Amino acid sequence: MRLLAAVLVTAFSLVGCVSSVSVRGPLDGWPLDKMRAATVLLTGAEGMHGSGALIFGEYVLTAAHVIIHGALIAKFADGSESPVTLVFRDETMDVAVVKLDKPPSLSSASLACRAPIWGEPVAAVGNALDLHNNISVGIIGSVDQIDSTGPMDHLLVVLDITFNHGMSGGPVFDRYGQILGFVDASISEVKNKIAVPTRIGLMMPSNAFCGAVNKAIGA
């Protein structure tokens, strides 16, 4: 009994010590509340789900391949929902914008509209494996063009970050909470006939689509 009491006293002492420590992680100083509020879950038929970002108060930016399954419902961090209407889609950049029937009372994120910088820190937020507002932290791994035959491969930027199913279309934020791009794809390697995610993701940078998106919605 004395041993148990001693263990409990020690445990409470440790908890007290931990609670007094200011934890400083890789996202210290980032506008996390704003980033969370601007991240959107998009759901559709047959269990489809993807991610997007709230922009200009009443629009959601996402990847074009997320909306190929028809009608979508946008779900927000405050629990509200809204049907959406497609207003812009460009498959050459895999980008799409939908308009909300019932915009939420949440802060939007702004587009960075600039080229990413090699080595700069980024945070991707999305709905990986149906886990809402999952955040992954990494860096811009490469700004070189991808040598491939895909119609948009020359636009994509490589991230040293882990993506999972459901994060497609989700915002990739810079340290200021601006949308540097959106999650487009991840690179997997096959082990024993199973695709295993790597820490190599692909982002469509905002400087590639910023002008087209702004023009489409009259911003």
N, C-alpha and C positions, 0 to 999 in steps of 0.2 A: 504494500500500500504506500509506504514511504517512497519507494522507487517510482511508482506511478505519479505521486504528487510532485516529485522532483522533475520528472519528464514533462509534466504539464506546466510547471513553472518555467522551465527552460523554453518550452514551445511558445508560451505567451510572451516571454522576453524577446524571442527571435521575431515574432510577429510585430511586436512594438518597434523593434529596430528597423525592420523592413519598411513599415508604414511611414517611418520618418525620413526615408531616403527618397530623394527626387530622382525618378527614373528618366533618363535622357536616351532616347532611342534614335534611330536613323531618320525619323520623321519629326523630331523635336522642332517646334516652330512652324510646322506646316499647317495650313488652314484645314484641319481634318474634318471639322463639322461642316464646312462649306463643301468639301469634296464628297462627303457622305450624302449630303442633301441633294447634290447634283447628279448622283448616280441613280440610274433607273433600271428596273427589271422589266423586260419585255417578255410576255408569254403569248403563246398562240395555240393552234390546234395540235393534237397528238403529242401533248407534253412538251412542245418546243419552248425553249426559253433562251434568252440572250440578254445582252446588256446595252445600255445607252447612256447618254448624258443630257441633262436638261440645259437648254441654251435659249437665250432671249425670252425666257419666261413661259413660252407656250409651245416650244418645239423640243424634239428629242433627236439628237444626233446618234447614229448607229452605223453598223456595217450593212451594206446592201444584202449580203447573204443571210442576214438575220431575219429579214422581212419577206422571204420568198414563200412562206407558208400561209400567206393570206392575212386575215384580220388579226390584229394584235391588241393586247391590253397592256398599258403602261402602269407599273406599280411603283410607288414612291416611298421614300424613307419615313414619311409621316403616316404611312398606312393607307393613304388615299390611292385611288385608281382612276384611269381614264381610258376610254377608247381612243384610237388614233386614226389619222388619215394621212396617207402618203402624199407628200408635196414635192419630193425630190429624190431621184435615184440615179446614180452613175456607176455602172458596173465596171467601167475601166479603172475607177479608183476604189471600187467596192464601198462606196459611201451612200448613205441615205439619210433623209430627214423626214420625220413624221410630225404632224401638228396634233396637239392635244385638244380633245373636245372639252375637257374640264381641267385646265391648268391648276397645279397645286400652289399653295402659298409657301413656296420654298425658294431659296436663292438659286439662281442659275450660275453656271460656270461660263467663263468667257473663253473664246478660242485664242490660243497663243499666236497663231498665224505667223509662225517663224520656223526656221529650220532647227532641228534638234542639234545639240552640241555633243560631240563625242565625249563620253565619260560623265555626262551630267546625270545626277540622280533623278529617278522618276518613280512614280507610284501608280500602278494599274489597279483600278477598282472595278469589280464586276460581280457576277452571280455564279461563281464557279461551282459546278456540281450541285446547283440549287441552294448554295449557301449564300444568302443575301449579303451584299456589300463586303465581299471578301477582298482584302487588299494584299497586293504583292509588291515588294520593293526591289528595285534593281537600278541599273544604269543603262544609258545608251551604249550598246556594245559596239556598234559599227554604223557609220553613216555612208558607207560605200554602197553602190548599187549592187543588187543581187543578180548574179549571172544566171538567168533562167529564161524560159520561153513564155512564161505567163504574161498576160496583157498588162498587168499592173506591177509585176515583180520589180521593175526598175524604180518604182516609187517607194517601196517598203524599206523600213529602217529596222535593223536588228537590235533587240533588247536582250540584256543579260537578266532574265526574269522568268518566272514560271507562270504559264497560263494553263488553265484547265477548261474543259467543256463548259460552256455557259458564259464565259467572259467575253466572247466575241462581241464587238461593238462597244465595249466598255471604255470609259475614258482613261487615258494615260496622262496623269497630271505632272506638271513641273513643280518646283518647290514653292511657287507662288499660288498654286491652286488653279492655274490656267490649263486648258486642254491642249497638250502638246501633240496629241494624236489619239487614235483609238486602236484597241486591240483588234488585230485582223486574223492572225493565225499563230499557231505554235509549231515548232519542229519537234518531232518525236523520232526516237530510234526504236527499231524492232528487236526485241529480245524474246526468244522462244515463241515467236509468232504473236507476241503481244506488243502493242505500241506503248512505249514508256516515255512520258513527257520529259523533256530536257529543260535546262535553263536558257533556252534560246526561243525567244518570241519575236513576232513580227508586228510592227506598228505602222499604220498609215499616218504619216505626219500631217499636222494641220496646215503647213504651208502648201501642201499639194492640193487640198480641197477647200481651203478657207474662202478664196474668191468665188468659187462656184456656189458654195453654200450660202454665203452672204447675198449673192445675186438672186438665188432661187427664192429666198424668203424676204427679200427687199430690205436687208439690214444695212 
